[in-house]
Amino acid sequence: MNNLSQRAVSCKHWRWMPGMLSLPPQADRCQRDGQMMVERLPDLTDPATVGCLLALVHEAGAIVHKLAILPMGTRLFVEWPNGLLAEYTGSTLGEALVSALELCAKETIEESLDGMLVTGRFGGWAGPS
C-alpha cells in the first residue's frame, strides 16, 4: 500500500483534504544530507480518504461516468475535458483513482494512454468489446 500511497502524493493534483487519514509515519534518511525525514502518506484503505481522492480526480477535470466495485476489482470510466473516455482498473478503488490522477498530470492525456483502454469520444459510450 505504501507504493500506491507514494504514487498518489507524487501526483501534480495531489493535496491533503480534511478527513483524510495517513499511514503511520515512516522515517527515511535523506540521501542529500543524511538527515532523517518523516514522510506522511495517505491511508488508501480508509473510505473517507478514498472519497477525497475521488474528489481530487474530479477537481483535475475528470467526469466519472461509471464506477463498478466488484469482488474481483474496480473499474472506473472517466471522460476528460478533451472528450477522451478512458477506463482505469485496479484491485481497489484507490488504485484505480491513483491511476486516473497520475494520467491527468501528464502534459497531454492522449499521448499518455499507452496500454490503456480508450473507449471512445463524446457521442455515446462505446464500451470494451
C-alpha positions in Angstrom: 0.0 0.0 0.0 2.9 2.3 0.6 3.9 2.3 -3.0 0.4 3.2 -4.1 0.3 6.0 -1.4 3.6 7.3 -2.7 2.3 7.4 -6.2 -0.7 9.4 -5.0 1.3 12.1 -3.2 3.7 12.5 -6.1 0.8 13.4 -8.5 0.6 17.0 -9.6 -3.0 17.4 -8.4 -2.5 15.8 -5.0 -3.3 17.7 -1.8 -4.3 16.7 1.7 -8.0 17.3 2.3 -9.9 17.4 5.6 -11.0 14.0 6.7 -8.1 12.1 5.1 -6.2 9.6 7.3 -2.5 9.0 7.0 -0.5 5.8 7.4 1.8 5.6 10.5 4.8 7.8 9.7 8.0 6.3 8.4 11.4 7.9 8.7 13.6 7.9 5.7 17.2 9.0 5.6 17.6 11.8 3.1 20.3 10.9 0.6 21.4 14.5 0.2 22.4 15.4 3.7 21.9 12.3 5.8 19.1 13.8 7.9 16.0 11.8 8.9 12.9 12.9 7.1 9.4 11.8 8.0 7.1 11.1 5.1 3.3 11.3 5.6 1.3 9.1 3.3 -2.4 8.7 2.8 -4.2 5.6 4.1 -5.9 4.4 0.9 -7.7 1.7 2.8 -9.8 4.3 4.6 -13.1 5.0 2.9 -13.1 8.8 3.6 -9.5 9.1 2.2 -10.6 7.3 -1.0 -13.6 9.5 -1.2 -11.3 12.6 -1.1 -9.1 11.0 -3.8 -12.2 10.7 -6.0 -12.9 14.5 -5.3 -9.3 15.2 -6.4 -9.8 13.3 -9.7 -12.9 15.3 -10.3 -11.1 18.6 -9.5 -8.4 17.6 -12.0 -11.1 17.7 -14.7 -12.4 14.2 -14.9 -16.1 13.4 -15.2 -16.8 9.9 -13.7 -19.4 8.2 -15.9 -19.3 4.7 -14.5 -17.9 3.1 -11.4 -18.0 -0.6 -10.7 -16.7 -2.0 -7.5 -16.7 -5.8 -7.9 -15.3 -8.7 -5.8 -12.5 -9.1 -8.4 -11.6 -5.4 -8.7 -12.7 -1.9 -9.6 -13.4 -0.4 -13.0 -13.6 3.4 -13.3 -14.8 5.1 -16.6 -14.0 8.8 -16.9 -14.3 11.5 -19.5 -11.6 14.1 -19.7 -12.1 17.7 -20.7 -10.8 17.0 -24.3 -13.6 14.4 -24.7 -11.5 11.4 -24.3 -13.1 8.4 -22.5 -10.8 6.1 -20.6 -11.1 3.1 -18.3 -9.0 2.6 -15.2 -8.9 -0.7 -13.3 -7.4 -1.8 -10.0 -7.7 -4.3 -7.3 -9.2 -1.4 -5.2 -11.0 1.8 -5.9 -7.9 3.7 -4.5 -5.7 2.0 -7.1 -8.0 2.9 -10.0 -8.2 6.5 -8.7 -4.5 6.9 -8.3 -4.0 5.7 -11.9 -6.5 8.4 -13.1 -4.9 11.1 -11.0 -1.5 10.2 -12.5 -2.7 10.5 -16.0 -4.3 13.9 -15.5 -0.8 15.2 -14.5 0.6 14.5 -18.0 1.1 17.2 -20.5 -1.3 15.7 -23.0 -3.6 13.0 -21.9 -3.8 11.4 -25.4 -0.1 10.9 -25.6 -0.1 9.2 -22.1 -2.5 6.3 -22.8 -0.1 3.6 -23.9 -1.6 0.3 -22.7 -4.8 1.8 -21.5 -8.2 1.1 -23.0 -9.6 4.1 -24.7 -13.3 3.6 -25.3 -14.4 6.5 -27.5 -15.0 10.2 -27.8 -18.3 12.0 -27.0 -21.4 10.8 -28.8 -22.2 7.9 -26.6 -20.3 5.2 -24.8 -18.6 2.7 -26.9 -17.7 0.1 -24.2 -15.0 -2.5 -24.5 -15.8 -5.5 -26.7 
